[in-house]
Amino acid sequence: MARKFKRVFVIVMDSVGIGAMPDARDFGDEGANTFVHTADACGGLHIPNLNKLGIGDLAPIKGASIINHPQSYSMRLLEASKGKDTMTGHWEMMGILTTKPFKTFTDTGFPEALMKELSERTGRKLIGNIAASGTDIIRDLGEQQKREGSLIVYTSADSVLQIAAHEETIPVPELYRYCEIAREICNRPEYLLGRIIARPFIGEDRNSFKRTPNRHDYALSPPSDTVMDIIKQNGFMTSCVGKIGDIFNGKGVTKTQKTISNRDGMLKTIEEIKSHDFEGMCFINLVDFDSEFGHRRDPHGYGKAIEEFDVLLGEVLKLARPDDLIMVTADHGNDPLHTGTDHTREMVPLLVYNSDFSEGRHLDDRRAFADIGITALANFELQKGPELIGELVSEIFEK
């Protein structure tokens, strides 16, 4: 198959799932539907650009409708891996099947043995050990941490251990060293965590504490080469926006840009489209849907974020070149109307746009998120290795 598109943009609306997986009951997520329940709670969403791409084909979303969309293909992707976290979802998009979920300690906190060893090896008292918002926990425990020189240890619904410390009390390089110790401990099977994150902060007191840009992630590396590795190894660009580089621990990444918000991520994506004449893939994560609204069970904030994304998506569609392929998807669900604060085990949307498409339509559900990456590989006339999963979405290469 001849290569058809010079640039492939994969935009991940982090956690914007579109209906419970068939096995959702096993995860406590029966009936979850992030997109539908958010739209219902908001009395409908104004999303003309997502609607134009065919989102209305995929679920009864209030504010969307079923229309003809010859310039785009719409479908739902099932998750083949066993999990519902960030790393599992993104790794699967790039061909990796995860058969054993990463550990989470959302409801229980970290085991006493882990905390004891981390305290002994860092020589620091540990406080926290709960699932919490990063901004909330430094407000609540930051003054104690600053006074004692202790470490704030906390988690979330993801497979993650985060360590927060005031930069004046514990210098950033020292905090990084403590995170490296935590990474070593949490590589063991009984604690196996996807990420360790250093979370330095500054400020005088609880009313002025704020996190700094000196965050640093210590992630597991994928167990084998991914689609990104193959693309990069063959001389094509892999440009990453948001936390993609961290999720893959730098593997397969040519260029990375940090972001501070969904808007910032979309503006950086627009700049890539306008100003950078590369050949390859741009992989974008927009985390606010998940971190700011899904975990906090804020459906109205979630709906507003989807509407704000839709506006900037319109700019992407206007600026996309005839040899650009735009893919809009998600990595899991986080239904803001569901119980608890955890991710939800959901299918995800996949909307695929090109201005020269003329046969775009709704396609049947597909069996793996990995079809995204395998389709990108095929576009660049590259082959997946035997360890990767996924199948080509052949319809998008129709004349």
JOMOGI-V379069 format. One record per residue. SS is DSSP state (@ for helix, = for strand, . for the rest). NEAR is the number of other C-alpha atoms within 8 Angstrom. D_LAST is the distance of its C-alpha to the last C-alpha in whole Angstrom. Layout:
ss	near	d_last
SS	NEAR	D_LAST
SS	NEAR	D_LAST
This chain:
ss	near	d_last
.	5	12
.	5	12
.	9	13
.	8	10
.	10	13
.	10	16
=	12	18
=	13	18
=	12	20
=	12	22
=	13	24
=	12	27
=	13	29
.	13	32
.	15	33
.	16	31
=	17	31
=	16	29
=	14	32
=	15	34
.	10	33
.	5	34
.	7	37
@	14	38
@	8	41
@	6	42
@	9	41
.	6	43
.	12	40
.	8	40
.	7	39
.	13	37
.	13	34
@	16	34
@	12	32
@	13	33
@	12	37
@	15	37
@	14	35
@	10	38
@	9	41
.	10	40
.	7	40
.	10	36
.	11	34
.	7	32
.	12	29
@	8	27
@	10	24
@	10	24
@	13	24
@	9	21
@	14	19
.	18	20
@	15	23
@	12	25
@	12	23
.	11	24
.	9	28
.	9	31
.	12	31
.	10	33
.	9	32
.	13	28
.	10	27
.	9	24
.	9	21
.	6	18
.	11	16
.	10	12
.	13	12
=	15	13
=	16	14
=	17	17
=	14	19
=	13	23
=	13	24
.	13	27
.	13	29
.	9	30
.	11	33
.	10	36
.	11	37
.	12	36
.	11	37
@	10	35
@	9	35
@	14	34
@	15	31
@	10	30
@	13	30
@	16	28
@	13	25
.	13	26
.	15	26
.	15	30
.	11	32
.	10	35
.	6	37
.	7	40
.	8	40
.	9	42
.	9	45
.	9	46
.	12	49
.	12	49
.	6	51
.	7	54
.	11	54
.	9	54
.	7	57
@	6	60
@	6	60
@	10	57
@	10	59
@	8	62
@	8	60
@	11	58
@	11	62
@	8	64
@	7	61
@	8	61
.	6	64
.	9	63
.	8	64
=	11	61
=	10	60
=	9	58
=	11	56
=	13	54
=	12	51
.	9	50
.	7	49
@	6	49
@	8	51
@	8	53
@	11	54
@	15	55
@	12	57
@	8	59
@	11	60
@	15	59
@	11	63
@	8	64
@	14	62
@	11	63
@	6	67
@	6	67
.	10	64
.	12	62
=	12	59
=	16	57
=	13	54
=	13	52
=	16	49
.	13	46
.	12	44
.	11	42
.	14	43
=	12	45
=	12	48
=	12	49
=	14	52
=	12	53
=	16	56
=	14	58
.	10	57
.	6	61
.	8	62
.	10	60
.	9	58
@	9	54
@	6	55
@	8	57
@	13	55
@	10	52
@	8	55
@	9	55
@	13	52
@	9	51
@	11	54
@	10	52
@	11	49
@	8	51
@	10	53
.	11	50
.	9	48
.	8	50
.	6	49
.	5	51
.	10	50
.	10	47
.	14	45
.	11	42
=	12	43
=	15	46
=	13	46
=	14	49
=	13	50
=	14	52
=	13	54
=	11	56
.	9	58
.	7	62
.	9	62
.	11	60
.	6	59
.	7	58
.	13	56
=	9	53
=	9	50
.	9	50
.	4	46
.	8	48
.	9	46
=	8	45
=	9	43
=	12	44
=	11	41
.	9	41
.	7	38
.	11	36
.	5	37
.	6	34
.	10	32
.	13	29
@	13	25
@	12	27
@	11	29
@	13	26
@	16	24
@	13	28
@	8	29
.	6	26
.	6	27
.	10	25
=	13	26
=	15	27
=	11	28
=	15	30
=	17	31
.	14	34
.	10	35
@	12	32
@	13	34
@	10	37
@	11	35
.	14	34
.	11	38
.	8	36
.	11	34
.	15	31
.	13	32
.	9	32
=	8	32
=	11	34
=	7	35
.	7	37
.	10	37
.	6	40
.	9	38
@	12	34
@	9	34
@	9	35
@	15	32
@	12	30
@	9	32
@	9	31
@	11	28
@	11	27
@	9	29
@	8	27
@	11	24
@	7	26
@	6	28
.	7	27
.	5	25
.	7	24
.	8	22
=	12	21
=	13	22
=	13	24
=	13	26
=	14	28
=	13	30
=	14	32
.	12	35
@	11	37
@	16	36
@	12	37
@	9	40
@	8	41
@	14	41
@	17	40
.	14	43
.	9	45
.	11	44
.	10	43
@	14	41
@	9	41
@	8	41
@	13	38
@	12	36
@	8	37
@	10	35
@	10	32
@	11	33
@	9	33
@	11	30
@	12	28
@	10	30
@	11	29
@	11	25
@	9	25
@	9	26
@	11	23
@	7	20
@	6	22
@	9	22
.	12	19
.	6	17
.	7	14
.	9	14
=	12	16
=	12	15
=	13	17
=	12	18
=	12	22
=	13	24
.	15	27
.	15	30
.	18	32
=	19	34
.	15	37
.	16	38
.	15	41
.	9	42
.	10	43
.	4	46
.	4	47
.	10	45
.	9	43
.	15	39
=	14	38
.	14	36
=	17	32
=	15	29
=	16	27
=	15	24
=	12	20
=	15	18
=	13	15
=	12	14
.	13	12
.	8	13
.	6	10
.	11	8
.	6	8
.	8	8
.	12	11
.	11	14
=	9	17
.	7	16
.	6	20
.	8	22
=	10	22
.	8	25
.	13	25
.	14	24
.	14	24
@	15	20
@	12	20
@	12	21
@	16	20
@	12	16
@	10	17
@	14	19
@	12	16
@	12	14
.	11	17
.	9	17
.	9	20
.	6	22
.	9	24
.	5	28
.	5	29
.	6	31
.	10	28
.	12	26
.	12	23
.	8	19
.	9	16
.	8	14
@	7	11
@	5	9
@	9	8
@	6	6
.	6	4
.	2	0
